[in-house]
Amino acid sequence: MKRSSHSAWTVVLFGLLLFVLCCSCSSKDADDSQDQDAAQPAKSAPATPEETLLRMVCNSIAKNDYSSFQRATITAADFALEAMNISSMQASQSYVGSSLRPTQRQKQKEQFDKAAAGGPGLIDFANSTFVGVGSLIESGNEQSMPKGSYAYNIYSVKIETNGQTIDTKDMFPKFKIVTWKGSQRLMRLVYE
């Protein structure tokens, strides 16, 4: 009997020793991780919907990838068709769906081609890296046909080029962004 109580105490003491060792190691690990966290720069805030959209648009232009660019866009005709509340068959037969929307898509393609080609006063997408949303240039509401309106914001972007980060507010294009069904979309590239 005496021998079993002695071994029970040994097990308890060994368990306490392990507990103390584990606590001291995890405390040291916590201190080390706090030191490492303090040495790390603060993580940036999650990207805003505008930043995510503009990154996609700028990367599409830099790669001359119109199909990616087009997935990020919307037209005023889309707002008009939504306000008309008609079926897709009726929309394709309407003036807005059969003529206006394709005309606006063609205009977006021309804007894309101009941005991808570059030139004096234009952002050099091919030789720069998107950094973030730049300045808010303009904000407002625009009428959509046949009724209703939509809010828009026009932004510049921040890019890194030649080792410097610049806001492109003095360059073209600017980016007209709208909200479409809860997400941010590019209405058009602005050159004026």
SVG drawing of the C-alpha trace seen along z (x, -y; Angstrom):
<svg xmlns="http://www.w3.org/2000/svg" viewBox="-41 -67 54 69">
<polyline fill="none" stroke="black" stroke-width="0.4" points="0.0,0.0 2.8,-2.3 4.5,-1.7 1.3,-2.6 0.8,-5.9 4.5,-6.7 4.1,-6.0 0.9,-8.1 2.7,-11.1 5.5,-10.6 2.9,-10.7 1.3,-13.8 4.7,-15.6 5.8,-14.6 2.5,-15.9 3.0,-19.2 6.5,-19.5 5.3,-18.9 2.5,-21.5 5.0,-24.1 7.4,-23.4 4.6,-23.7 3.3,-26.9 6.7,-28.5 7.3,-27.5 4.0,-28.7 4.5,-32.0 7.9,-32.4 6.3,-31.6 3.6,-34.2 6.3,-36.7 8.3,-35.8 5.2,-36.1 4.4,-39.5 8.0,-40.6 7.6,-39.3 4.2,-41.0 5.7,-44.3 8.5,-44.0 6.1,-43.3 4.5,-46.3 0.7,-46.7 -1.3,-44.8 -3.2,-47.0 -6.9,-47.2 -8.9,-44.9 -9.4,-46.2 -12.5,-48.4 -14.9,-47.3 -13.6,-50.3 -10.0,-49.2 -10.8,-45.7 -12.6,-46.9 -9.9,-49.4 -7.1,-46.8 -9.0,-44.4 -9.6,-47.2 -6.0,-48.5 -4.6,-44.9 -6.9,-44.2 -5.7,-47.3 -2.0,-46.6 -2.4,-43.0 -4.6,-44.3 -7.2,-41.8 -10.6,-43.3 -12.6,-40.3 -11.5,-40.8 -12.1,-44.5 -15.6,-43.9 -16.6,-41.7 -16.0,-44.7 -18.2,-47.1 -21.8,-48.1 -23.6,-50.5 -26.3,-53.2 -28.5,-51.0 -28.3,-48.2 -29.8,-50.6 -32.5,-51.6 -33.3,-48.0 -33.5,-47.2 -35.9,-50.2 -38.1,-49.0 -38.5,-45.6 -38.9,-43.6 -37.8,-40.1 -34.5,-39.5 -36.4,-38.7 -38.2,-42.1 -35.0,-43.8 -33.2,-42.4 -36.0,-43.7 -36.1,-47.2 -34.2,-50.2 -32.2,-50.3 -31.2,-46.6 -30.7,-46.2 -29.1,-49.6 -28.1,-51.7 -26.4,-49.0 -24.2,-47.7 -23.3,-51.3 -22.3,-52.0 -20.3,-48.7 -18.5,-49.8 -17.6,-53.1 -16.2,-51.2 -14.1,-49.2 -12.7,-52.3 -12.0,-53.8 -10.2,-50.5 -8.1,-50.5 -7.0,-54.1 -6.0,-53.3 -4.1,-50.2 -2.3,-52.0 -1.1,-54.8 0.3,-58.1 1.0,-61.6 -1.0,-62.6 -2.2,-59.0 -1.4,-56.5 1.2,-54.0 -0.5,-50.9 2.0,-48.6 4.9,-50.0 3.3,-50.8 1.8,-48.9 -1.6,-49.6 -1.2,-50.7 -4.7,-51.9 -7.6,-54.2 -6.5,-57.8 -8.5,-61.0 -12.2,-61.3 -12.5,-63.7 -16.3,-64.0 -19.4,-62.5 -23.0,-62.9 -26.2,-61.4 -27.1,-60.7 -30.4,-60.1 -31.0,-56.8 -33.6,-56.4 -36.5,-56.0 -36.7,-56.8 -34.7,-56.7 -31.1,-57.7 -27.9,-56.2 -25.1,-57.6 -21.5,-57.6 -18.0,-58.5 -15.1,-59.4 -11.7,-58.4 -8.0,-58.6 -5.7,-55.8 -2.4,-55.6 0.3,-53.8 3.9,-53.0 6.2,-53.8 9.9,-54.3 10.1,-53.6 7.7,-56.4 4.0,-56.2 1.9,-58.9 -1.8,-59.8 -2.9,-60.0 -5.3,-62.9 -3.5,-65.0 -3.5,-62.2 -6.1,-60.3 -8.2,-58.2 -10.2,-58.6 -12.6,-55.9 -16.4,-56.4 -17.7,-53.8 -21.3,-53.0 -23.1,-50.4 -25.0,-47.7 -27.0,-45.2 -24.8,-45.6 -21.4,-45.6 -19.1,-48.2 -18.8,-48.3 -17.0,-50.6 -19.3,-52.7 -16.6,-54.2 -13.1,-55.5 -13.1,-59.3 -10.8,-61.3 -12.1,-64.9"/>
</svg>
